[in-house]
């Protein structure tokens, strides 16, 4: 099913609109997509699976066609073959599809870079809701789902939930499926690498030690990003960043002593526990290491 291949996400769950509200259905996502197309039962897909995605989507919920079109034009210039959907309420979704599963951080950062370019061009489109909303998920998490277009295989009764052409006019499902062109991971990665995450959460006044820098080279990719950048933009809590780093230290087969060095180094830059007494600071850092290794 080409539609499912395009919008593929977590295969073991999907979101469903019911008479009693929205719920998560723990079942094969392909079953939900089939009911979405064939029986008009609106569903949404959780984009991330094992920290990989097949698509990205920016939600323009202010109802501005100009914003959606400006982001579309930038993504088009980036050769990411975007599509704009009129979403179910007043807004728009701007979609990009990948040929293969790509790291969630690659898709997310490519979108964030596109939003950054709109600001540089003087037509800023704020990245209010970029999906995937995270670059990774903790074990057991699903993240957020995005509702699919073409409920029942067609636009809804208000001519929404449909892709549109360059003039903002709705196009049919068959036309969309025959015209959409997913892009390569290499193309997405080229733009993702241009995005510079904000560094303001990490103190500029504390330099990492040579020992910490050397140990950081042995971390998982996720662990290294946390150590280098601090909390991600979707979760700015310093304690969560410290806990995630401790878990990644365990996954990287570092000793608890080595993990303590990295946790201490990050704490010096984030200044989470540094304002306490020396004994209390050490106790908090060691407790964080112990928690990480127990939960890894």
N, C-alpha and C positions, 0 to 999 in steps of 0.2 A: 504494500500500500504506500504509494509515493507520499501521500499526505502525512502518514505516520513517520515515514523516514525523515521528512523535513523537520517535523516538530518533535522528534524523539527526545525523551528525557529519562527520568528515573522510570525503569520498566515495571516497578513493583507498587506504584501508587499513583493516584491522580486526584485532583480536586473536582468536586461535583457541586453544582447548584441544585438545591432541593427546595421543597416547600417549607422546610424548617431552617433554611439558611445554607451556608457553605459548609461542606464537610470533606474530610480526607478519606478516600476510599483505598483500603489496602488490598489491591487486586491488580491484575495485569493492566498496565496503562493502555495497551493496544485494545483491550475490551472497551475501555472508556472512550477511546477515540472512535471506535466503530459505532458506539451508541450516539456519540456526538454527531457524526456525519449522517448516519442512517435513520436515527430516531429523534433527532433534535434535542437530545439531552445534553445541555451545556456542560462542558468539562474544561479543566485546565491541566496543564502539564508542569511538573516540577522539573526545571531545566537541568539540574545538576545530578550527575551519577558518577560516583567515585572521583569527584572533583573535576569532572569533564563535562562538556556541553556540546550540543550540536547547533545551537542557535543563541542569539542574544536579542534583547528587546528593550528599547527605552520607552517608558510610559510618559507621554506628554499629556498630563491630566488637566492642563489649564484651558483646554478647548481651542488652542491657537493653531490653526492650520499653518500659519506663517512659521511658527516654531518648528512644527513637524516637518514642513517642507525644507526649512533651512538646514535642519539636521540631516534630512534625506540628501540634500545636495552635497553636503560635506562628505557623507559616507559614500556617495556615488563617485565623487572626485577621488576618494581613497580606493576606488575600484572594489568596494565591498558589496555591490549589487543589492542595495537596500530595498525594502518594500514598506509602504505606509498602510496601516490598517485603521479604519475608523472604529474605535473601540466601542464598548457597549453603552457607555454613558455619553459624556461630552467631549472626550479626549481622543487621542490617537496613540497607536503603537507603531514604533519604527523598528523593523525587524532586519536582521542579517542572519543568513544561514551558512553553515559550514559543510564542506564535503564529507568530513570525517569528524570524529570526536576530537575536540581540542581542549586544552586546559582552561578551566573557568577563568583563571586570571588573564589569559590571553584575550578572550572575548570581552571580558569586562573592561580591561584597560584599553582595548581598541575603541570601544564606545566612549570611554571617558576622555580619550584623546580627541575624538571627534567633537565632543561637547566643548572641550578646551579650544579647539579651532574655531568653533562658532563665536566664542567670545573674542578671539583675536581678530576675527573679521568684522567685529562690531555688531553682530546679530546674535547675542548670547542666548543659548538654550541651556538652562541649568540642568545638571544631571540629577534630577530629583529622584527618579526611580529607574535605575539601570539594572536590568536582569541579564545575567545572574547578579543577585544582590551581594554576593560574597565571592571570595576567591577560593575558599574551601569551606567544608562543613565538618563539624565534629561527627564522630561515629554515631549513627542512628538518626541524625538530623535529615530532614527533607528540604529545608529552605522554604521558599515561597513559590506557589504555582502561578502561572499566567494563563488566563482564559484563551482558548483557541478561537480563531475566526471561523466563519462559515458553519454556524450551527444548522444542522440538517442539510449541509452541503450548499448553502446559499446565504445571502445577506438576511438579516432578521427583518421583521415587519417595518422597522424604521430605517431600513437601508444602512444598518450599521453591522459591526462584526464582519467586515469585508475588506479585502485589499482594494486599493485605488490606483488609478494611473497617475501620470504626471500632472494632470489637471484636477486631481482630486475626485474623479468620477469612479464609481464602483466597477469592479471587474469580476467576472464569474470565476468559480472555483477551477473549472477546466482551463481557462485562460491563464490563471495564476500558476497552476501546476505545470503547464507547458512552457511558461516563460521564465519562471524563477531559476536563477543560476547560483547555486551555492559556491562559496569561495574556499580557497585552500587555507590550510593552517599557516603556511609560510606567509601568505598575504596578510592575514590577521596579525601574525607575530611581528611583522615589520612595523605595523602601526602601534601595536601594544608596547613595543620596546621604546617608543618615543614618549610614552606617557610618564610623567614624573610624579609619583605619589607625594602628597604633602608630608613634610618632615617636621612640622611645627610641634608635634607631640614629643619629640626627642630633643633633649637639651643640647644646645650648641656649645655649652661650657664644659662638658665632660667628654674627654677623648677616651676611646676604648684602649685597653692595654694590649700590648703585642701578644700576650698569652691568650687573651679573649679572642683576638682576631684569628689566631692560629686554630683555636678550638672551634670557632664558628665555621671554618672551612670543612669541618667534619659533620656539620648538621645536615639534616634533610633540607630540600629546597624550601619547604614551608618554614622550617625552623630558622633558616638563615634570614628569610625575609622578615620574620618577627624580630629577630635579634637586631637586624640592621635598621628597620623602619619603625619599630614600636607597634602600637595598636593599629589595626587596619581601619580604613575610613568607615566601615559599616559597624564597627564595635570599638569605640574609643576608650573603653575601660582599661586602665593600666593593669589592674589585678588579673583580668582575663588574658591579657597579652603575656603576662609573666607565667600564668598557669599553662598556657598553650606552649610556651617555650620550654617549660619543664617537661611536658609530655614529649615534645619533639627531641629533647635531649635523650630521653629514654629510648625513643625510636631510633636514635642515631647511635645507640650502644655506647654512649658516654658514661663514665662513672658518675656517681652522685657528687663527688668532689669536683669533677670537671663541670658538671651542670651548675653547681653552686657558683663557680667562677663566672659563668655566662649569665646566670640570674643576677648576680651582684653587679656585673657590668651593665646590664640593661637597666637595673634599678638606679644606678648612678646617673643614667641619662634620662630616665623617666621620672626620677625623684618621687617614687611611690612611698618607700619606707625610709628614705634617708633622713627624714626630719626627726626620727625617734632616737632614743639612746642607742649606743653601739650594741648593747646586748639585745635590745628589742629588734633592731634592724637585722642582726644576724639570725635571730630566732624566726623572724618573718620569712627571710630568704630560705632558711633550711626547711621550714614548714612547707613552703612552696615547692621545693625540690621533692620532698617526701610525698606530697600530694600528687605531683606529676608522675612519679615512678609507680605509685600505687594505682593510678588510673590510666596508665599507658596501655 
